Amino acid sequence: MKKTIIGASLPNIPWEEKPAGYIEPVWRYSNNPVIDWNPTPSTARIYNSAVLPYNGEFVGVFRADHKNGRAFLHFGRSKNGIQFQIDDNVIPWQDENGKPNLVSYAYDPRFVKIDDTYYVTWCDDMHGASIGIGYTKDFKTWIRLPNRLMPFNRNGVLFPRKINGNYRLLSRPSDSGHTPFGDIFISESPDLIYWGKHKHVMGKGGQGWWQGTKIGAGPVPIETSEGWLLFYHGVSGTCNGFVYSIGAVILDIDEPSNIKYRCGNYLLTPEKNYETTGFVPNVVFPCQNIYDAETGRIAIYYGAADTYTALAFCQVDEVIDYVKKHNENFK
């Protein structure tokens, strides 16, 4: 069997077969949402969160909106990647000298293992939205690194390995509010400290309207034989507010600022009650994907209506074929 995904096997990946008669390339878990309202004593909503396999089970970094409305990151575990036990305490960030290095808010984490270290990127506060980067090796000690990029910036996503000797980071420069612009850029670093060689990757727009207002990188890119498969969110502005949908693009494996194929259609858009109704209606926001390279199965964790955590599934070859079929050639 051809292996399209370059990576490890994950035989216990959360999975549910595509419903009979369903023709779209991405389908929802039938028991969504997997995290509902008031999941811990101090938190009201957990969504836009990130999960990784670990020692036959799963660990995660979760965006938790507290009951005062402020967002922080919490750590959690799961036996199966579906039911989670989430710490009620905020992740206790410290600096590299062991001194407390707490955040005033933190949201929308991405989570990636590079070599023997687990890195977290999130939206941090540096006199405005910026990109935070931290790491842990044991899920007990959490090191928050100094701010990497100037504000205002969101949707920081690390690639899972160095490319041509450098780390790569996707981001979406913006302003201090819900920006009317928003393109994806890529930066390079030799050490995760100094970032430069910034390049434009892709912008909003295209023939369709679903990504006409802004876009932003979603989960950590998946390395495949076709290139880097990146799920991302696209936003349309309607007379009744923003609508967030999920799309996909395939980037060049050696120079990921270059697009090989970009899907002109969304892959998932708000349709179910838990996506259309909630704290912020009409949002599906992908933050993490995990995969089984042996079968090509992919599970996508996404936030729904800024209220719930939900799961969707796809098969890598089917997604890549769909992206190619509906390729729209624009940056």
Secondary structure by P-SEA (a helix, b strand, c coil): ccccccccccccccccccccccccccccccccccccccccccccccccbbbbbccccccccccccccccbbbbbbbcccccccccccccccccccccccccccccccbbbbbbcccbbbbbcccccccbbbbbbccccccbbbbcccccccccccccccccccccbbbbbbbbbccccccbbbbbbbbbccccccccccccccccccccccccccccccccccccccbbbbbbbbbbccccbbbbbbbbbccccccccccbbbccccccccccccccccccbbbbbccccccccccbbbbbbbccccccbbbbbbaaaaaaaaaaaccccc
